Amino acid sequence: MVVRTARVGLRVTLGQRRRCFGLLVAAGDVRACVLDMNRWRRQRGLAAITNFQQLCRELHQAGPGAFGELNSPCAEGILRRYSDAWFAAAKRRTDGDASARFPRRKRRLMPVRFRHGSFTIDRQRLRLAVARGRPPLWVHLDREVPYPAGQVRSVTLLNEGARLFVEVTAEVPVATYPPGTEPDPERVAGVDLGVIHPYAVAGPDGEGLLISGRALRAEAHLHLKDTKYRRRAVAQRAPKPGQAGSRRWRKYRARQRRLEARHKRRIKQAQHEAAKQVIEWAVTRRIGTLRVGDPRGVLELKAGRRHNQRLRDWRPGYLIRCLKDKAEQAGIRLELVDERGSSSTCPVCGRRVPKPAGRRFRCTNCGFSGHRDLVGGANIAHRTMGGPITTKRNPFPVVITHRRAGRHLPGARPARRDPRRRPHHGTANGSPGRPRPAPPPR
């Protein structure tokens, strides 16, 4: 069994919306009360209360109805998260990590998790448990939950800006295959993560897979450009530090948060689609082990503001998480190895050559030439965990499959024009027009 999580939007009335946000505010109040209590105890030289059982006693001493419609199991879940975060930070500081910080930041809205038995799913209707004596809270989902109701273990209520969502967590069984078609652990493929190609896979039989990420870059560049334009437009009326903003300013900030949330959802959807294509490609070729080069060490290097922005938009950790999540369900093992030098080592003779500036790799020793990202995948396939590349070489892909990630993003279609903007009128120069919502995918 593997744990999977799906996010589903809510369709609520004004009263239901007010009650849902009331639950989120009450959860934030629980955390704020714990932080204020421990701050008060530190000021008086007393030890902070961090044990979960002691926190629950303090919670129940407040009496029923102290936190609105939030019931006791949900409030205890918030205390559990606070206790786990505190002890995790204490363990890191004991191990010598001085950068670890204890949880001391308040949040106005906190996600509320409903455990098994405190919710009911009836197709596109969801019932959430509230405090005793309150009317039941029924909300509508914008789509059906993709898991059977018996496999759902928890439901988490959260928000992104002004929108409400629920994250449904379920235990899903590992995929089963007919005899002779299951993934073979001896068949290994190397995965090289990149910006141009989020996934470049080199298989064991001379086959390769390239997932194009140019639509992801186009979405990131367009979002950054629109953000700069909006900031310049409101720079004159922006409040100074310490000043309260006007109603117009608050509406601008709310719209900005909505656009940021939409941009993150579009990018995450495209990354999940890319990981799904990799797993489907591996399953059809009975690949049982995926060795992924871990490039997260380069995120700590400072290479200028432009390159740092590219790395920020890349999100390699989320790419690894998406691939690992889908590989577990498909019964494929995933291993993380060091990817240093994989794109600058010849897969034929093993010589190190200067890293090419373009996408074409050329070896000056043996004359080999091939795609640079697939060269990295072929070398990663035979790199041991924590060791160098072995002498056994992975056959370089001869048959290459090309796929695109994020067909709902600008740049993925044959037309390179952004679908959210109006076209140019005649030979007019300047901006192509105001931003418009993207059309639905074909």
C-alpha positions as CSV (number, residue, x, y, z in Angstrom):
1,M,0.0,0.0,0.0
2,V,1.2,3.5,-0.8
3,V,-0.2,6.8,0.4
4,R,-1.5,9.2,-2.3
5,T,-3.0,12.7,-2.0
6,A,-5.3,14.5,-4.4
7,R,-6.5,18.1,-4.2
8,V,-10.1,18.8,-4.9
9,G,-11.7,22.2,-5.0
10,L,-14.9,23.2,-3.1
11,R,-18.1,24.8,-4.3
12,V,-19.6,26.5,-1.3
13,T,-22.3,29.0,-0.6
14,L,-21.6,32.2,1.3
15,G,-22.6,30.7,4.6
16,Q,-20.5,27.5,4.0
17,R,-17.6,29.7,3.0
18,R,-17.9,31.7,6.2
19,R,-17.9,28.5,8.3
20,C,-14.9,26.9,6.4
21,F,-12.8,30.0,6.9
22,G,-14.0,30.1,10.5
23,L,-12.5,26.6,11.0
24,L,-9.2,27.8,9.5
25,V,-9.1,30.9,11.7
26,A,-9.9,28.8,14.8
27,A,-7.0,26.5,13.9
28,G,-4.7,29.5,13.7
29,D,-6.0,30.6,17.1
30,V,-5.1,27.3,18.7
31,R,-1.5,27.6,17.4
32,A,-1.3,31.3,18.5
33,C,-2.5,30.3,22.0
34,V,0.2,27.7,22.4
35,L,2.9,30.2,21.2
36,D,1.7,32.9,23.6
37,M,1.5,30.5,26.5
38,N,5.1,29.3,25.9
39,R,6.3,32.8,25.4
40,W,4.7,33.8,28.7
41,R,6.4,30.8,30.5
42,R,9.8,31.7,29.0
43,Q,9.6,35.3,30.2
44,R,9.0,34.0,33.8
45,G,11.8,31.4,33.6
46,L,9.5,28.4,33.3
47,A,10.0,25.5,30.9
48,A,7.9,25.5,27.7
49,I,5.1,23.0,27.4
50,T,5.9,20.9,24.3
51,N,4.7,17.4,25.2
52,F,1.6,16.4,23.3
53,Q,-0.2,15.0,26.3
54,Q,0.5,18.2,28.4
55,L,-0.7,20.4,25.5
56,C,-3.9,18.4,25.2
57,R,-4.6,18.9,29.0
58,E,-4.1,22.7,28.5
59,L,-6.5,22.6,25.6
60,H,-9.3,20.7,27.4
61,Q,-9.0,23.1,30.4
62,A,-10.2,25.9,28.1
63,G,-13.6,24.3,28.0
64,P,-16.0,23.6,25.1
65,G,-16.6,26.3,22.5
66,A,-13.4,28.1,23.1
67,F,-12.3,27.9,19.5
68,G,-15.6,28.2,17.7
69,E,-16.7,25.3,15.6
70,L,-13.4,23.5,15.7
71,N,-13.8,20.1,17.4
72,S,-11.3,18.5,19.8
73,P,-9.7,15.9,17.4
74,C,-8.9,18.6,14.9
75,A,-7.4,20.9,17.6
76,E,-5.4,18.0,18.9
77,G,-4.0,17.5,15.4
78,I,-2.7,21.1,15.4
79,L,-1.0,20.5,18.8
80,R,0.5,17.3,17.4
81,R,2.1,19.1,14.5
82,Y,3.4,21.8,16.9
83,S,4.9,19.2,19.2
84,D,6.5,17.2,16.3
85,A,8.0,20.4,14.9
86,W,9.4,21.4,18.2
87,F,11.1,18.1,18.9
88,A,12.4,17.9,15.3
89,A,14.1,21.3,15.7
90,A,15.5,20.3,19.1
91,K,17.0,17.1,17.6
92,R,18.6,19.1,14.8
93,R,20.1,21.6,17.3
94,T,21.4,18.7,19.4
95,D,23.1,17.2,16.3
96,G,24.9,20.5,15.8
97,D,22.7,22.3,13.3
98,A,22.6,25.9,14.7
99,S,20.2,27.0,11.9
100,A,17.3,25.0,13.2
101,R,14.6,27.2,14.7
102,F,11.7,26.3,17.0
103,P,8.2,27.0,15.8
104,R,7.4,30.6,17.0
105,R,5.5,32.1,14.0
106,K,1.8,32.7,14.2
107,R,-0.5,32.1,11.3
108,R,-3.9,33.5,10.8
109,L,-5.2,30.5,8.8
110,M,-4.0,27.0,9.5
111,P,-5.0,23.8,7.6
112,V,-7.5,21.6,9.5
113,R,-7.1,17.8,9.1
114,F,-10.1,15.5,9.7
115,R,-9.1,12.0,10.5
116,H,-10.9,8.8,9.5
117,G,-14.4,8.8,11.1
118,S,-14.7,12.5,11.3
119,F,-15.8,13.0,7.7
120,T,-18.2,11.4,5.2
121,I,-17.8,11.3,1.4
122,D,-21.0,10.9,-0.7
123,R,-19.9,11.2,-4.3
124,Q,-19.5,15.0,-4.7
125,R,-20.6,15.8,-1.2
126,L,-18.4,16.0,1.8
127,R,-19.5,16.2,5.5
128,L,-17.0,17.6,8.0
129,A,-17.3,17.1,11.7
130,V,-17.6,20.3,13.8
131,A,-18.0,21.0,17.5
132,R,-20.7,19.4,19.5
133,G,-24.0,21.3,19.3
134,R,-23.3,22.9,15.9
135,P,-25.2,22.0,12.7
136,P,-23.4,19.6,10.4
137,L,-21.2,21.2,7.7
138,W,-21.9,19.7,4.2
139,V,-19.9,21.1,1.2
140,H,-19.9,20.2,-2.5
141,L,-16.8,19.1,-4.4
142,D,-16.0,20.4,-7.9
143,R,-15.2,16.8,-8.9
144,E,-15.5,13.3,-7.5
145,V,-12.7,12.0,-5.3
146,P,-10.4,9.8,-7.4
147,Y,-10.1,7.1,-4.7
148,P,-12.7,4.7,-3.3
149,A,-14.3,5.9,-0.1
150,G,-13.0,2.9,1.8
151,Q,-9.4,3.8,1.1
152,V,-9.6,7.5,2.2
153,R,-7.8,8.0,5.5
154,S,-7.9,11.8,6.1
155,V,-9.2,15.0,4.6
156,T,-7.4,18.3,5.0
157,L,-9.2,21.6,4.6
158,L,-7.0,24.4,3.4
159,N,-7.0,27.6,1.3
160,E,-4.9,29.2,-1.4
161,G,-5.7,32.9,-1.2
162,A,-9.5,33.2,-1.4
163,R,-10.1,29.7,-2.8
164,L,-10.9,26.6,-0.6
165,F,-9.6,23.1,-1.3
166,V,-9.5,19.8,0.4
167,E,-6.6,17.4,0.2
168,V,-7.8,13.8,0.2
169,T,-5.2,11.3,1.5
170,A,-5.8,7.6,0.7
171,E,-4.0,4.3,0.9
172,V,-3.8,2.9,-2.7
173,P,-2.5,-0.7,-3.4
174,V,0.5,-1.1,-5.6
175,A,-0.2,-1.9,-9.2
176,T,-0.4,-5.6,-10.2
177,Y,0.7,-6.9,-13.6
178,P,0.1,-10.2,-15.5
179,P,2.8,-12.8,-15.3
180,G,5.8,-11.8,-17.5
181,T,4.9,-8.1,-17.8
182,E,5.9,-6.9,-14.3
183,P,8.8,-4.5,-13.9
184,D,12.2,-6.3,-13.6
185,P,14.5,-4.8,-10.9
186,E,17.5,-5.8,-13.0
187,R,16.5,-3.5,-15.8
188,V,17.9,-0.1,-14.8
189,A,17.2,3.3,-16.5
190,G,19.0,6.6,-15.7
191,V,17.1,9.8,-15.2
192,D,18.8,13.2,-15.7
193,L,16.9,16.2,-14.4
194,G,17.3,19.5,-16.2
195,V,15.7,22.8,-17.0
196,I,15.2,22.4,-20.8
197,H,14.2,18.8,-20.3
198,P,12.7,18.0,-16.8
199,Y,13.3,14.3,-17.4
200,A,15.8,12.7,-19.8
201,V,15.7,8.9,-19.4
202,A,18.2,6.5,-20.9
203,G,16.9,2.9,-21.0
204,P,18.8,-0.4,-21.0
205,D,17.9,-1.4,-24.6
206,G,19.2,1.7,-26.5
207,E,15.9,3.6,-26.0
208,G,15.6,7.0,-24.5
209,L,12.9,9.5,-23.5
210,L,13.0,13.3,-23.6
211,I,10.4,15.3,-21.8
212,S,10.4,18.9,-23.2
213,G,10.0,21.6,-20.5
214,R,10.0,24.7,-22.7
215,A,6.3,25.3,-21.9
216,L,7.3,25.3,-18.2
217,R,9.9,27.9,-18.9
218,A,7.5,30.0,-21.0
219,E,5.0,30.0,-18.2
220,A,7.6,31.0,-15.7
221,H,9.0,33.8,-17.9
222,L,5.5,35.1,-18.7
223,H,4.5,35.1,-15.0
224,L,7.7,36.9,-14.0
225,K,7.1,39.5,-16.7
226,D,3.5,40.1,-15.7
227,T,4.5,40.4,-12.1
228,K,7.1,43.1,-12.9
229,Y,4.5,45.0,-14.9
230,R,2.0,44.9,-12.1
231,R,4.5,46.1,-9.5
232,R,5.5,49.0,-11.7
233,A,1.9,50.0,-12.2
234,V,1.2,50.2,-8.4
235,A,4.6,51.4,-7.2
236,Q,3.4,55.0,-6.7
237,R,0.4,54.1,-4.5
238,A,2.0,51.3,-2.6
239,P,1.9,51.9,1.2
240,K,5.2,52.6,3.0
241,P,6.5,50.0,5.5
242,G,4.3,50.2,8.6
243,Q,1.4,51.9,6.9
244,A,-2.0,50.3,6.3
245,G,-2.9,49.9,2.7
246,S,-6.1,51.3,1.1
247,R,-9.0,49.2,-0.2
248,R,-7.5,49.4,-3.7
249,W,-4.2,48.2,-2.4
250,R,-5.8,45.2,-0.6
251,K,-7.7,44.3,-3.7
252,Y,-4.5,44.4,-5.7
253,R,-2.8,42.1,-3.1
254,A,-5.7,39.7,-3.2
255,R,-5.5,39.5,-7.0
256,Q,-1.7,39.1,-6.8
257,R,-2.1,36.1,-4.5
258,R,-4.7,34.6,-6.8
259,L,-2.4,34.8,-9.7
260,E,0.5,33.4,-7.7
261,A,-1.6,30.4,-6.7
262,R,-2.8,29.8,-10.2
263,H,0.8,29.9,-11.5
264,K,1.9,27.3,-8.9
265,R,-1.1,25.0,-9.8
266,R,-0.3,25.2,-13.5
267,I,3.4,24.4,-13.0
268,K,2.6,21.5,-10.6
269,Q,0.1,20.0,-13.0
270,A,2.7,20.1,-15.8
271,Q,5.3,18.5,-13.6
272,H,2.9,15.7,-12.6
273,E,2.1,15.1,-16.2
274,A,5.8,14.8,-17.1
275,A,6.4,12.3,-14.2
276,K,3.4,10.2,-15.3
277,Q,4.8,10.0,-18.9
278,V,8.1,8.7,-17.5
279,I,6.5,6.0,-15.4
280,E,4.2,4.9,-18.3
281,W,7.3,4.7,-20.5
282,A,9.2,2.7,-17.9
283,V,6.3,0.3,-17.3
284,T,5.9,-0.6,-21.0
285,R,9.6,-1.5,-21.1
286,R,9.6,-3.5,-17.8
287,I,12.1,-1.2,-16.2
288,G,12.1,-1.9,-12.4
289,T,14.8,0.5,-11.2
290,L,15.1,4.2,-11.9
291,R,18.4,5.9,-10.9
292,V,17.9,9.6,-10.6
293,G,20.7,12.1,-10.4
294,D,20.2,14.4,-7.5
295,P,21.1,18.0,-8.5
296,R,19.8,19.8,-5.4
297,G,23.3,20.6,-4.3
298,V,23.6,23.4,-7.0
299,L,20.7,25.3,-5.4
300,E,23.0,26.4,-2.6
301,L,25.5,28.0,-5.0
302,K,25.2,31.7,-5.8
303,A,25.5,32.3,-9.6
304,G,23.9,35.7,-10.1
305,R,20.3,36.8,-9.9
306,R,19.3,35.6,-13.4
307,H,20.6,32.1,-13.0
308,N,19.3,32.0,-9.4
309,Q,15.9,32.8,-10.8
310,R,16.2,30.0,-13.3
311,L,17.0,27.5,-10.5
312,R,14.1,28.8,-8.4
313,D,11.7,28.2,-11.3
314,W,13.2,24.7,-11.9
315,R,12.1,23.1,-8.6
316,P,14.1,19.8,-8.9
317,G,13.0,18.6,-5.4
318,Y,9.3,18.6,-6.5
319,L,10.3,16.8,-9.7
320,I,11.9,14.1,-7.6
321,R,8.9,13.9,-5.3
322,C,6.5,13.5,-8.2
323,L,8.5,10.8,-9.8
324,K,9.0,8.9,-6.5
325,D,5.3,9.1,-5.7
326,K,4.2,7.6,-9.0
327,A,7.1,5.0,-9.1
328,E,6.0,3.6,-5.7
329,Q,2.5,3.0,-7.0
330,A,3.8,1.4,-10.1
331,G,6.1,-1.0,-8.2
332,I,9.3,0.6,-9.5
333,R,12.2,1.3,-7.2
334,L,13.8,4.7,-7.2
335,E,17.4,5.4,-6.2
336,L,19.0,8.8,-5.8
337,V,22.7,9.1,-6.9
338,D,25.2,11.9,-7.3
339,E,24.9,13.5,-10.7
340,R,28.2,15.4,-10.6
341,G,30.1,15.0,-13.9
342,S,27.5,12.8,-15.6
343,S,26.9,15.3,-18.4
344,S,30.6,15.8,-19.1
345,T,31.7,12.1,-19.2
346,C,31.8,10.2,-22.4
347,P,29.5,7.1,-22.2
348,V,31.8,5.2,-24.7
349,C,35.3,5.8,-23.5
350,G,34.7,7.2,-20.1
351,R,36.9,10.3,-20.6
352,R,36.0,13.7,-19.0
353,V,35.5,16.4,-21.6
354,P,34.5,20.1,-21.1
355,K,30.8,20.5,-20.6
356,P,29.2,21.6,-23.9
357,A,27.4,24.9,-24.0
358,G,24.6,23.5,-26.2
359,R,22.5,20.4,-26.2
360,R,25.0,18.4,-28.3
361,F,27.8,16.4,-26.6
362,R,31.0,15.6,-28.5
363,C,33.9,13.6,-27.2
364,T,37.3,14.8,-28.5
365,N,38.9,11.4,-27.7
366,C,36.7,8.8,-29.4
367,G,34.6,11.1,-31.6
368,F,31.3,10.1,-29.9
369,S,28.4,12.5,-30.4
370,G,24.9,12.5,-28.8
371,H,22.4,14.5,-26.8
372,R,23.9,15.9,-23.7
373,D,20.9,15.1,-21.4
374,L,20.8,11.5,-22.6
375,V,24.5,11.2,-22.0
376,G,23.9,12.2,-18.4
377,G,21.1,9.7,-18.1
378,A,23.2,6.9,-19.6
379,N,26.0,7.6,-17.1
380,I,23.6,7.9,-14.1
381,A,22.2,4.5,-15.0
382,H,25.5,2.8,-14.1
383,R,26.6,5.0,-11.2
384,T,26.5,3.4,-7.8
385,M,25.1,5.2,-4.8
386,G,27.9,7.3,-3.4
387,G,30.4,6.0,-5.9
388,P,31.8,6.6,-9.4
389,I,30.5,5.5,-12.7
390,T,31.1,1.7,-13.2
391,T,33.0,0.3,-16.2
392,K,29.9,-1.3,-17.5
393,R,28.4,1.2,-19.9
394,N,24.7,1.7,-20.6
395,P,24.0,1.6,-24.3
396,F,23.4,5.1,-25.6
397,P,19.8,5.6,-26.8
398,V,19.4,5.2,-30.5
399,V,15.5,5.3,-30.5
400,I,14.5,8.5,-28.8
401,T,10.9,9.3,-27.8
402,H,9.9,12.9,-27.4
403,R,7.1,14.1,-25.2
404,R,5.8,17.5,-24.0
405,A,4.9,18.5,-20.5
406,G,2.0,20.9,-19.8
407,R,-0.1,21.2,-23.0
408,H,-2.3,23.7,-21.0
409,L,0.7,26.1,-20.8
410,P,1.7,28.8,-23.4
411,G,4.4,27.5,-25.8
412,A,3.3,23.9,-25.9
413,R,1.1,24.4,-29.0
414,P,2.4,25.0,-32.5
415,A,1.6,28.7,-32.2
416,R,4.2,30.4,-30.0
417,R,2.0,33.3,-29.1
418,D,0.7,33.4,-25.6
419,P,-2.9,32.3,-25.6
420,R,-3.7,34.6,-22.6
421,R,-3.0,37.8,-24.6
422,R,-4.7,39.5,-27.5
423,P,-3.0,39.4,-30.8
424,H,-1.4,42.4,-32.4
425,H,-3.7,44.7,-34.4
426,G,-2.0,45.4,-37.8
427,T,1.5,46.8,-37.4
428,A,1.0,48.4,-34.0
429,N,4.0,48.3,-31.7
430,G,4.0,47.9,-28.0
431,S,2.2,45.5,-25.6
432,P,0.1,42.8,-27.2
433,G,-2.7,43.6,-24.7
434,R,-4.0,42.9,-21.3
435,P,-3.6,39.4,-19.7
436,R,-6.6,37.1,-20.5
437,P,-7.4,33.7,-19.0
438,A,-6.0,30.7,-20.7
439,P,-8.4,28.7,-22.9
440,P,-9.4,25.2,-21.8
441,P,-7.1,22.4,-23.0
442,R,-8.0,20.7,-26.2
